[in-house]
Amino acid sequence: MQHKARHGSHWHGTYKASELLPYVRSADEWLKANRQNPIYQAAYWELEHMMAGAGRPEPAMNLRGQSAAYRARMAFARVRAADVPTRRLVIIYLAVAALIEDDWKSHNVREFRIVQAAKAVHRLASGTHRKWETEGLRSVELHVYPRSSGHVLRKMGEALEKACGELAGVAISEIIVLRTERFGPHPSHQPVAQAS
């Protein structure tokens, strides 16, 4: 149950950044060619509106005991405060959806997709960092990271899916083609060697 709360699947772990990167690059390339697509424009402006309405980010140490919806909103506020472009969130959602679709060994269900997308966005600006300089003493640093699991990830993923889900339906197959042309097929497509 803890594994599912953290990763969105009972058995599949979180994708590494290196596994996601070819899909991020391919999704970026696809968006450059399709930036006038009205479905992309709608997804972009919905996320832009949501980010603008997230409010001022609270320090991570103040989030304990808050609702999952509030903590998800603060995660988006931290992303906005870190000057992450809204377009980047669209790219990440498309990349995650394409990777899960292209990976034949993946757990291709909605919960896994939204949790993986939320985790990738959460990593963009996940914590609160403070540093104090004191005279004659060494500096003091504080780094606090909210937990990346549970209902918060589901709330973040649902917001991403609400904005980008329709666009993913249009873009995923083309992103997979771009990824395959540039980086080759996903490793799960390789034939299994037969023991002789």
N, C-alpha and C positions, 0 to 999 in steps of 0.2 A: 504494500500500500504506500509506503514511503517512496519507493522507486517511482510509482505511478504519479504521486503528488509532485515529485521533482522533475520528471521527464515527460509525463503525459502518456506513458505506456508501462505496462507491467514488466516488459522484457527488453524493449529497445531503449538504448541510452541516448543522450543528447549528442547531436552532431557536432563535430569539431569545426572550428572556424576554417581550417584548411579544406574540409570536405565541402563546406558551403561556398567558399570563395569562387570556384568556377561558375557556379550558378548566379552569384552576385554579379560577376562581370558580364555574364550573358544577359541577365535581366536588365542591367544598366544599358547594354548595347541595344536591347529590344526597345527600351523606353526612349532612347535617343531617336530611334526611327519612328516611334509612335507617340510622340509627346502631344500631338494634336488630337489623338483619339479621345472622343468625348467620355468614354468609360474611364480612361486614365484621369482626365480632368476632374471628373466627379469624385473619384477616389482621393485624388490629391487634395481637393478643397474640403472634403469631409474630414480628412486627417488634420489638415491645417486648422480647421475650425475647432476640432477636438483639442489640439495642442494649445491653441490660443486660450481656450476656456479651462485649461488644467489648473490655472492659478499659479501662485508663487510656490516654488518647491520648499517643502519642509525638510529640515535635516533628518537624515535616516534614523538617528537615535530617538526622534520624537514620534515615530510611526507605530511603535508597539502598542497594541490594544485598539488600533484603528481598524475600520472595516476594510475588507479586501478591495471594494470599489474605490475607497479613498486612497489606499496605498497604490493601487494601479494608476489613479489619476496623478499622484505625486511622482510616480515613475516616469510618466509622460512629461510632467513638468520639469523633472531633472534632465530629460533628453532635450527638451526645448531650451533650457537654461545652458546646456552644453553646446548650443548652436548647431545641433544635428539637423540637416535639412529634411523637410518633410518627405521630399523625393526619396531620401535614403530609406525611410520606413517602408515606402511602397516597394522599393527594390528588394529589401530584406524579406517582406512577405512573399513576393513573387518567387524569390530564390528558394526559400524554404519549401513552398508548395511544389515547385518544379523538382527539387531534390527528392522529396518524399515520393512524388509520382515516378521519377526516373529510377529510384533505388528499388530494385525488385525484392530486396530483403527487408524493406522498411515496413513499419506498422502504419499502413495508409488509412488512417481514420481521422476524423475531424479533431478530436481532442489532442492527439499527438501533433497534428499540424499547427493548431493554435498555440499550444504550449511551446513548441520549438520556435515559432515566429516570435513569441513574447520573450523567450530567453535570449534570442539574438538581439532584440531591441533593448532588453534590460541591460545587456552587457555594454551598450554604448555609453551609458552614464549611470552606473549602478550604485554609487555610494556617495557619502559625504566625507569631505576631507578638510581638516583644519590643521593649522600650524601656528604655534606661538613662539615668538623669539623672546628670550629673557636675558637680561644683562648678566654677564658673568657665568651663565649656566648654558648648557646645551639646549637647543630648541626642542620643543615638545610637539609631537604630531599625533593626530587622532584620525583614524580611518575606520568608518563604520559602513558596513554593507548590509542592506536589508536582504533577508532570505529570498532566494530565487526559487520559489516552489509554491504549491498550493493554489488557493483560489485567486490570488493576485495575478498569477500567470494566466489563468483562464480568463479573467476580466480583461487583461491587456490583449490577449489573443482574440477574444470576441470583438473588441473594438477594431483591431486590425482587420479581422475577417469581414466585419460589417462594411468597412470602407473599401477593402481590396478584393473581396471574394469574387465579385462579378468579373473584375479585370483579370484575376487569375484564370478563370474559365476560358477567357479569350487568349491569354498570353502563354500559358504553361507549355503547350505543345511546341510553340515556336521557340521558346527559351531553351527547351530540351534539345531541339535541332541545332540551335546556335552553340550550345555547350558541347554537343557531340562533335560538331564541325571543328571547333577550336581546341578542345581538350581530349577528344576521343570518347568512347562510350563509358558509362559509369562502370566501376569495377564489378558490380553485381551482374553485369551482362556477359562477363567472361565465361566461356565454357569451363565446366569442372573437369579436371583431368581424371580419366578413368584409370583405376589401378589394374595393372595387367597380371 
